[in-house]
Amino acid sequence: MIMATRSRSARCWHVARQAGSRPLCARSSLPAPEPPAQSTRSMREIVLSRRRADTLGNVRRAAREKRRASEQQRFGLPLLELVFGGALAVGVFAYSLRDWLDAPGLFAPRAKRGQPLPPHVLALVRGGATRAPSDQSGEEHVYAYGRRWARSAMRCADCGRNLLRRGEPCFLHAPAPAATAPPVEQVGWAGGGEVLLCAQHYARAHCTHCSLCALRFEAGNPRPPLLLPTGEAFCASHVHELPCYSCARPIGRADAASRALCASCRASAVVSERGATELLRELKSFFVTVGLDFGRWEPARLRLVSSPPADGDGHLEGLTHRSERAGVRTVPSIDLLHGLPREHAAQVLVHEMAHAWLWLQDHPEALSARTEEGVCELLAYLWLLSEEAHERSAAEPLSKRRRELLQRIRVMEQRSDRAYGGGFRDALRATEECGLAAVLHSVRTHGTLPGQPRARAGW
């Protein structure tokens, strides 16, 4: 039975299937059209297909955006590459120029002016140093602990013993200041309110026990077995022990090392090139205060060496390497002995920086060793004087650091070799009369200190 709700074409198709022939259209003799094929895809497949289409569209959209962005950057990227490439080339060229021309000022900070010089040091740098009250008559004078003393004043303040006799040590003593005593800066260079004592009276006033083992000395003992210029006293059990390389204190144990350091010196030892470079930059400010501005100059390398070359007096503690190419003078490197305490290393660095300054300022190449080493030792001496004056205070007149600085000053004053000791005293005397600027001008122009015979042409 054929349901009445079917369409005409469907009815024809149903009748044709029953009859086994092709159906004919009810209105014409033409065959009836084929019915549409019914879809067998499920709803899940349709949803997945649409998701794949959306994903593919997103990928294509992202590809178009990326292509558009790359097209926009196509003209800006070469410009960035050119800028960065040029900056890299300039940096490589500048670094090469630094190594060749020794111009690390391209990277190093410019030195700033340090602390102002103390009055007596400033007077010495300018010439015509402040004289002691007992030295106004033009009496011959000597230097002790960085001060100018008349020869008649070089006596123990307690017993009057002559302290200029060979082998007679003297010590700086700061008595209790009176209520009406003037400030240290107004006393002048000689004495500064402090007096000199012989070893016996200094030990009686200050040395009551051993500085190393705290053993108390006998009350009737006139002098400790070992008394250092710093004022430290040691008992007889430490006399034959190995002394510290830098400060000469007994280190308390036998050691065959050539440069043994005590615990105090080891605590401030310079053991890295970075630390040495930072110290050099600090010292440049001192040169600015005395009128010798290095600007941005630094050596291409500051090396710490275990054993520098030896000269006639023993092993050097620093060495300045100099070179000249096509009339351009450079300082490729400075060697510094490894492990020196900070104060000791600074003193050596000031000396070596003075060598570098003389070379870079076109001073004569063949200066005599006595003249050149004397000028360099003079600058190291001025640095020690400046540091010692800044360390002085009314609360603690002789602090530990000030004692160490005074010891180094006294060692420089008593050095007996011809180049370092004699040259230093010549340069100090000339600076006192003429000033540091006149001394350096005479060395550069004539190759000698003021008042000395000029060196022969071609020196």
C-alpha positions as CSV (number, residue, x, y, z in Angstrom):
1,M,0.0,0.0,0.0
2,I,1.3,3.4,-1.0
3,M,0.9,6.1,1.6
4,A,-0.9,9.2,0.4
5,T,1.6,11.7,1.9
6,R,4.4,10.8,-0.5
7,S,5.1,13.1,-3.4
8,R,4.3,12.2,-7.0
9,S,7.8,11.5,-8.0
10,A,8.3,9.3,-4.9
11,R,5.1,7.4,-5.8
12,C,6.3,6.9,-9.4
13,W,9.6,5.6,-8.1
14,H,7.9,3.2,-5.7
15,V,5.6,1.9,-8.4
16,A,8.6,1.5,-10.8
17,R,10.5,-0.6,-8.3
18,Q,7.6,-2.9,-7.9
19,A,7.2,-3.2,-11.6
20,G,10.9,-3.6,-12.3
21,S,11.2,-0.8,-14.8
22,R,12.3,2.9,-14.9
23,P,9.6,5.2,-13.5
24,L,8.0,7.8,-15.6
25,C,6.9,11.2,-14.6
26,A,3.2,11.4,-14.0
27,R,2.9,14.6,-16.1
28,S,5.0,13.6,-19.0
29,S,6.5,10.5,-20.6
30,L,10.1,11.5,-19.5
31,P,11.8,9.4,-16.9
32,A,11.5,10.7,-13.4
33,P,14.7,12.4,-12.0
34,E,17.0,10.5,-9.7
35,P,16.3,11.1,-6.0
36,P,19.1,12.8,-4.0
37,A,21.6,10.5,-2.3
38,Q,21.0,10.5,1.4
39,S,24.1,11.6,3.5
40,T,25.5,9.0,5.8
41,R,27.9,11.4,7.7
42,S,27.3,11.6,11.4
43,M,27.1,14.8,13.4
44,R,30.5,14.1,15.0
45,E,32.2,14.0,11.7
46,I,30.7,17.2,10.7
47,V,31.9,19.0,13.8
48,L,35.4,17.6,13.4
49,S,35.5,18.8,9.8
50,R,34.5,22.3,10.8
51,R,37.1,22.4,13.5
52,R,39.8,21.3,11.1
53,A,38.7,24.0,8.7
54,D,38.8,26.6,11.5
55,T,42.3,25.5,12.5
56,L,43.6,25.6,8.9
57,G,42.2,29.1,8.6
58,N,43.9,30.2,11.8
59,V,47.2,28.8,10.5
60,R,46.9,30.6,7.2
61,R,45.9,33.8,9.0
62,A,49.0,33.6,11.2
63,A,51.2,33.0,8.2
64,R,49.8,36.0,6.5
65,E,50.4,38.2,9.6
66,K,53.9,36.9,9.9
67,R,54.6,37.6,6.3
68,R,53.2,41.1,6.6
69,A,55.3,41.8,9.7
70,S,58.4,40.5,8.0
71,E,57.7,42.8,5.0
72,Q,57.4,45.7,7.4
73,Q,60.7,44.9,9.1
74,R,62.5,44.2,5.9
75,F,63.6,47.8,5.6
76,G,64.3,48.4,9.3
77,L,66.4,45.3,10.0
78,P,69.4,46.2,7.8
79,L,69.6,49.6,9.5
80,L,69.8,47.9,13.0
81,E,72.4,45.5,11.7
82,L,74.4,48.4,10.3
83,V,74.2,50.3,13.7
84,F,75.2,47.3,15.8
85,G,77.9,46.2,13.4
86,G,79.4,49.6,13.3
87,A,79.4,49.9,17.1
88,L,81.1,46.5,17.3
89,A,83.7,47.5,14.8
90,V,84.4,50.8,16.7
91,G,84.7,48.8,20.0
92,V,87.2,46.4,18.4
93,F,89.2,49.2,16.9
94,A,89.2,51.2,20.1
95,Y,90.4,48.1,22.1
96,S,93.2,47.5,19.5
97,L,94.1,51.2,19.7
98,R,94.3,50.9,23.5
99,D,96.7,48.0,23.3
100,W,98.8,49.7,20.6
101,L,98.9,53.3,21.9
102,D,98.5,52.4,25.6
103,A,95.4,54.6,25.9
104,P,93.1,52.9,28.4
105,G,91.6,56.3,29.2
106,L,89.0,55.4,26.6
107,F,87.6,53.1,29.3
108,A,89.1,54.3,32.6
109,P,87.5,57.0,34.7
110,R,89.2,60.3,35.0
111,A,91.0,60.9,38.4
112,K,89.4,63.2,40.8
113,R,91.1,65.5,43.2
114,G,91.8,63.8,46.5
115,Q,91.9,65.1,50.0
116,P,93.7,68.5,50.3
117,L,97.3,68.3,51.2
118,P,98.3,69.1,54.8
119,P,99.8,72.6,55.3
120,H,103.4,71.3,55.8
121,V,103.2,69.0,52.7
122,L,101.7,71.8,50.6
123,A,104.4,74.2,51.7
124,L,107.0,71.6,50.7
125,V,105.4,71.1,47.3
126,R,105.3,74.8,46.6
127,G,108.8,75.5,47.9
128,G,110.0,77.3,51.0
129,A,108.8,74.7,53.6
130,T,107.7,75.9,57.0
131,R,110.6,76.1,59.3
132,A,110.7,75.2,63.0
133,P,110.9,78.0,65.5
134,S,114.5,76.9,66.4
135,D,115.4,76.8,62.7
136,Q,114.8,80.5,61.9
137,S,118.5,81.4,62.2
138,G,119.4,79.2,59.2
139,E,120.9,76.4,61.2
140,E,121.5,73.2,59.4
141,H,118.5,70.8,59.6
142,V,117.7,67.1,59.3
143,Y,114.6,65.1,58.7
144,A,113.1,62.6,61.1
145,Y,109.6,61.1,60.9
146,G,108.7,63.5,58.2
147,R,109.5,66.6,60.1
148,R,112.3,69.2,59.8
149,W,114.4,69.4,62.9
150,A,117.4,71.7,63.6
151,R,120.5,69.7,64.4
152,S,120.5,71.1,67.9
153,A,117.0,69.9,68.5
154,M,117.8,66.3,67.7
155,R,118.1,65.3,71.3
156,C,116.1,63.2,73.7
157,A,113.5,65.4,75.5
158,D,114.2,63.6,78.8
159,C,117.9,63.0,79.0
160,G,119.3,65.3,76.3
161,R,121.2,62.5,74.6
162,N,122.3,63.3,71.1
163,L,120.2,61.4,68.6
164,L,122.4,62.1,65.6
165,R,125.1,59.6,66.6
166,R,125.4,56.6,64.4
167,G,123.3,53.7,65.4
168,E,121.3,55.8,68.0
169,P,117.6,55.2,67.4
170,C,115.0,57.9,68.1
171,F,111.2,57.6,68.6
172,L,108.4,60.1,68.2
173,H,106.6,60.8,71.4
174,A,103.3,62.6,71.8
175,P,103.0,64.1,75.3
176,A,99.6,64.9,76.8
177,P,98.5,68.1,75.2
178,A,98.2,71.1,77.5
179,A,94.9,73.0,77.8
180,T,96.3,76.0,75.9
181,A,98.2,74.0,73.3
182,P,97.6,75.2,69.7
183,P,96.1,72.8,67.1
184,V,98.5,70.6,65.2
185,E,98.0,72.5,62.0
186,Q,99.2,75.8,63.6
187,V,102.4,74.4,65.1
188,G,104.3,74.0,61.9
189,W,106.2,71.2,60.3
190,A,108.9,70.6,62.9
191,G,107.6,68.7,65.9
192,G,103.9,69.5,65.6
193,G,103.7,69.4,69.5
194,E,105.5,66.0,69.5
195,V,109.1,65.4,70.8
196,L,111.8,62.9,70.2
197,L,113.0,60.3,72.8
198,C,115.9,57.9,73.0
199,A,115.1,54.2,73.1
200,Q,115.6,53.9,76.8
201,H,113.2,56.7,77.8
202,Y,110.6,55.7,75.1
203,A,110.6,52.1,76.4
204,R,110.2,53.4,80.0
205,A,107.2,55.5,79.0
206,H,105.4,53.2,76.6
207,C,106.7,49.6,76.7
208,T,105.5,47.5,79.6
209,H,104.9,44.1,78.0
210,C,105.8,42.1,74.8
211,S,103.6,43.0,71.9
212,L,103.5,39.4,70.7
213,C,103.2,37.2,73.8
214,A,102.1,39.8,76.4
215,L,105.0,38.9,78.7
216,R,105.6,41.8,81.1
217,F,109.0,43.3,81.2
218,E,110.9,43.7,84.4
219,A,110.6,47.1,86.1
220,G,114.4,47.6,86.1
221,N,114.9,46.6,82.5
222,P,116.1,49.8,80.8
223,R,115.4,48.7,77.3
224,P,113.5,45.7,75.7
225,P,115.6,43.2,73.7
226,L,113.8,44.2,70.4
227,L,112.2,47.6,69.8
228,L,110.9,48.5,66.4
229,P,110.5,52.0,64.9
230,T,106.8,51.6,65.3
231,G,107.3,51.6,69.1
232,E,106.4,47.9,69.5
233,A,108.6,46.0,72.0
234,F,109.3,42.3,72.0
235,C,110.9,40.0,74.6
236,A,114.1,38.0,74.1
237,S,112.2,34.8,72.9
238,H,111.3,36.6,69.7
239,V,114.6,38.2,68.8
240,H,115.8,35.3,66.5
241,E,112.4,34.6,64.9
242,L,111.8,35.3,61.3
243,P,110.7,38.9,60.8
244,C,107.8,40.0,58.7
245,Y,108.9,41.0,55.2
246,S,106.9,44.3,55.3
247,C,106.9,45.6,58.9
248,A,109.8,43.5,60.5
249,R,107.6,42.2,63.3
250,P,108.5,38.7,64.5
251,I,105.9,36.3,63.1
252,G,106.1,33.9,66.0
253,R,107.3,30.8,64.1
254,A,110.3,29.6,62.1
255,D,109.7,29.7,58.4
256,A,112.0,29.4,55.5
257,A,109.8,31.5,53.2
258,S,111.5,34.5,51.6
259,R,108.5,36.8,52.1
260,A,106.7,35.7,55.2
261,L,104.1,38.1,56.4
262,C,102.6,38.6,59.9
263,A,98.9,38.3,60.4
264,S,98.3,42.1,60.3
265,C,100.1,42.5,57.0
266,R,98.5,39.4,55.5
267,A,95.0,40.8,56.3
268,S,95.5,43.7,53.9
269,A,97.6,42.0,51.3
270,V,97.0,42.8,47.6
271,V,96.5,39.5,45.9
272,S,94.5,40.3,42.8
273,E,95.1,42.4,39.7
274,R,91.7,43.9,40.1
275,G,92.5,45.1,43.7
276,A,95.8,46.5,42.5
277,T,94.1,48.4,39.7
278,E,91.5,49.9,42.1
279,L,94.4,51.0,44.4
280,L,96.2,52.6,41.4
281,R,93.0,54.6,40.6
282,E,92.8,55.8,44.1
283,L,96.4,56.9,44.0
284,K,95.8,59.0,40.9
285,S,93.9,61.5,43.0
286,F,97.1,62.1,45.0
287,F,99.0,63.0,41.9
288,V,96.2,65.5,41.0
289,T,96.6,67.2,44.3
290,V,100.4,67.7,43.8
291,G,99.8,69.0,40.2
292,L,100.6,65.9,38.2
293,D,97.3,64.9,36.5
294,F,97.4,61.6,34.7
295,G,93.9,62.2,33.2
296,R,92.4,59.0,32.0
297,W,95.8,57.2,31.6
298,E,96.3,53.8,33.1
299,P,98.8,51.1,32.2
300,A,97.5,48.5,29.7
301,R,98.1,45.9,32.4
302,L,99.0,45.9,36.1
303,R,100.6,42.5,36.8
304,L,101.2,40.9,40.1
305,V,104.4,38.9,40.0
306,S,105.9,36.5,42.5
307,S,109.6,37.5,41.9
308,P,110.4,40.7,39.9
309,P,113.9,41.1,38.5
310,A,116.7,41.9,40.9
311,D,119.0,45.0,40.8
312,G,122.2,45.6,42.6
313,D,120.5,46.1,46.0
314,G,118.3,43.0,45.9
315,H,114.9,42.1,44.5
316,L,112.8,45.0,43.2
317,E,109.2,45.3,44.5
318,G,107.9,47.0,41.3
319,L,109.0,47.5,37.7
320,T,107.7,49.9,35.0
321,H,107.9,48.6,31.4
322,R,108.4,51.4,28.9
323,S,108.4,51.4,25.1
324,E,108.5,53.9,22.2
325,R,107.1,53.5,18.7
326,A,107.4,56.1,16.0
327,G,108.1,58.8,18.6
328,V,105.1,57.8,20.8
329,R,105.9,56.8,24.3
330,T,103.8,54.2,26.1
331,V,103.8,52.2,29.3
332,P,102.6,48.7,28.4
333,S,102.6,47.3,31.9
334,I,103.6,47.8,35.5
335,D,104.8,44.9,37.7
336,L,104.0,44.8,41.4
337,L,105.2,42.2,43.9
338,H,102.4,39.8,44.8
339,G,101.1,39.8,48.4
340,L,102.3,43.2,49.7
341,P,100.2,44.9,52.4
342,R,98.0,47.7,51.1
343,E,100.2,50.5,52.5
344,H,103.4,48.9,51.3
345,A,101.8,48.2,47.8
346,A,100.6,51.8,47.6
347,Q,104.0,53.2,48.4
348,V,105.6,51.0,45.6
349,L,102.8,52.0,43.1
350,V,103.3,55.7,43.7
351,H,107.0,55.2,43.0
352,E,106.3,53.3,39.8
353,M,103.6,55.7,38.7
354,A,106.2,58.5,39.0
355,H,108.4,56.5,36.6
356,A,105.5,56.3,34.2
357,W,104.7,60.0,34.5
358,L,108.3,61.0,33.8
359,W,108.4,58.8,30.7
360,L,105.0,59.9,29.3
361,Q,105.9,63.6,29.8
362,D,108.9,63.2,27.5
363,H,111.6,63.5,30.2
364,P,115.1,62.5,29.0
365,E,115.4,58.8,28.4
366,A,118.9,58.6,29.9
367,L,118.4,60.2,33.2
368,S,120.9,59.2,35.9
369,A,119.6,56.6,38.3
370,R,120.2,58.9,41.2
371,T,118.1,61.7,39.7
372,E,115.2,59.5,38.5
373,E,114.9,57.2,41.5
374,G,115.3,60.2,43.8
375,V,112.4,62.0,42.2
376,C,110.2,58.9,42.3
377,E,111.1,58.3,46.0
378,L,110.3,61.9,46.7
379,L,106.7,61.5,45.4
380,A,106.3,58.3,47.5
381,Y,107.6,60.2,50.5
382,L,105.0,63.0,49.9
383,W,102.2,60.4,49.8
384,L,103.3,58.9,53.1
385,L,103.5,62.4,54.7
386,S,100.0,63.2,53.4
387,E,98.5,59.9,54.7
388,E,100.3,60.3,58.0
389,A,98.9,63.8,58.6
390,H,95.4,62.7,57.7
391,E,95.7,59.8,60.2
392,R,96.7,62.1,63.0
393,S,93.9,62.9,65.5
394,A,93.8,64.4,69.0
395,A,91.9,61.4,70.4
396,E,94.6,58.9,69.5
397,P,97.9,60.8,68.5
398,L,99.8,57.6,67.6
399,S,97.3,55.1,66.2
400,K,98.4,51.8,64.8
401,R,98.2,52.9,61.2
402,R,100.0,56.1,61.9
403,R,102.8,54.2,63.6
404,E,103.2,52.1,60.5
405,L,103.3,55.1,58.2
406,L,105.9,56.8,60.4
407,Q,108.0,53.6,60.3
408,R,108.0,53.7,56.5
409,I,108.8,57.4,56.5
410,R,111.8,56.8,58.8
411,V,113.1,53.9,56.7
412,M,113.1,56.1,53.7
413,E,115.0,58.9,55.5
414,Q,117.6,56.4,56.8
415,R,118.2,54.6,53.5
416,S,121.9,54.7,52.7
417,D,122.2,53.5,49.1
418,R,123.3,56.0,46.5
419,A,120.4,55.9,44.0
420,Y,117.4,55.6,46.4
421,G,118.7,57.1,49.6
422,G,121.1,59.7,48.3
423,G,118.9,60.6,45.3
424,F,115.9,61.0,47.6
425,R,117.7,63.4,49.9
426,D,118.9,65.4,47.0
427,A,115.4,65.7,45.5
428,L,113.9,66.5,48.9
429,R,116.4,69.3,49.5
430,A,115.8,70.8,46.0
431,T,112.0,70.6,46.4
432,E,112.2,72.3,49.7
433,E,114.1,75.2,48.2
434,C,112.4,75.5,44.7
435,G,109.2,73.5,44.8
436,L,108.1,70.3,43.1
437,A,107.2,72.0,39.8
438,A,110.6,73.7,39.4
439,V,112.3,70.4,40.2
440,L,110.4,68.5,37.5
441,H,111.0,71.3,35.0
442,S,114.7,71.2,35.6
443,V,114.8,67.5,35.3
444,R,112.9,67.6,32.0
445,T,114.9,70.5,30.5
446,H,118.4,69.9,31.8
447,G,118.3,66.3,33.0
448,T,119.4,67.3,36.6
449,L,118.0,68.8,39.8
450,P,118.1,72.5,40.3
451,G,121.5,73.8,41.4
452,Q,123.3,70.7,40.0
453,P,125.6,70.9,36.9
454,R,123.7,70.3,33.7
455,A,124.1,66.9,32.0
456,R,126.0,66.8,28.7
457,A,124.1,67.1,25.4
458,G,122.9,63.8,24.2
459,W,122.4,62.3,27.6
